[in-house]
Amino acid sequence: MASPGLSAPLPELPENNCWYREVQYWDQRYRCAADSAPYEWFGDFSSFRDLLEPELLPEDRILVLGCGSSALSYELFLAGFPDVTSVDYSSVVVAAMRARYAHVPKLRWETMDVRALDFPSGSFDVVLEKGTLDALLTGEQDPWTVSSEGVHTVDQVLSEVSRVLVHGGRFISMTSAAPHFRTRHYAQARYGWSLKHATYGNSFHFHFYLMHKGKELSVAQLALGAQILSPPQPPTPPCFLQDSDHEDFLSAIQL
């Protein structure tokens, strides 16, 4: 069995990014996960621990969405947060995680689609996701203009997160998506939470979003959320002068 502290070798990448949304791809990728080192998207626990731990209490019931072969759930247990349930829609990786961490029977692993969680409302104090939403959005052609399918998919996940959180619960999302892309999705009044943003990482910054259920979004955040239906335009590209000195610019002036 691989040690949770080791780094996993880079897996074989899919031929098409859309495959990241398909359970068949993950089943194939995770077929040897029980005997492989954990693979971490967007940093391991140590890289965002200073941001995450202040938001957690030892008695919190924690749900990890799209756990994959990450060691996050195990590292939370070691850090003093023992009540952790982890879900993934790949039954292959769920079985692998049960085998890898069989020595920690308190950790729970369930096969589940994050768009339709099989938990009663108000079941958790904290919900975490790291890269799961990114995987679901890999088919998008333009990050500035998310398709109606992409918007609906994210809304399904976030609606379920809000439902299973208790009042006062926290949702924490770690991603490569900067605020001008991701805030629009999180900043919806119907989820009933506030929103804060931070970054972590050294050479490359990842994004840490904290949502607190029972608090309100700001007016500015609500305005950004409205852009889901009317997405912002990308920045205007800079204009450069012609390299050639022979261009007759005066001929283009309309008098």
Sequence and secondary structure as in RCSB ss.txt:
>XXXX:A:sequence
MASPGLSAPLPELPENNCWYREVQYWDQRYRCAADSAPYEWFGDFSSFRDLLEPELLPEDRILVLGCGSSALSYE
LFLAGFPDVTSVDYSSVVVAAMRARYAHVPKLRWETMDVRALDFPSGSFDVVLEKGTLDALLTGEQDPWTVSSEG
VHTVDQVLSEVSRVLVHGGRFISMTSAAPHFRTRHYAQARYGWSLKHATYGNSFHFHFYLMHKGKELSVAQLALG
AQILSPPQPPTPPCFLQDSDHEDFLSAIQL
>XXXX:A:secstr
   TTS        SSGGGGG HHHHHHHTTTGGGS    SS  HHHHHHHHGGG  TT  EEEES TT SHHHH
HHHTT   EEEEES HHHHHHHHHHTTT TTSEEEE  TTS  S TT EEEEEEESHHHHHTTT S TTS  HHH
HHHHHHHHHHHHHHEEEEEEEEEEES  HHHHHHHH  GGG EEEEEEEE SSS EEEEEEEETS   HHHHHHH
GGGTS            S TT  GGGG   
